[in-house]
């Protein structure tokens, strides 16, 4: 039980990290263009 919960947490954390990376990739060019 605990192993599956830890596995879920790792999946959610990795998904969150990749989402943040994608957001930075999307927003960085926009910020550079606005200046």
ZIMO-V813066 format. One record per pair of residues at least 6 apart in sequence whose C-alpha atoms are under 8 Angstrom apart, sorted by sequence separation. I is the first residue (numbers start at 1). J is the second residue. D is the distance in Angstrom with one decimal. If there is no record, write none. Layout:
BEGIN
I|J|D / I|J|D
END
This chain:
BEGIN
none
END
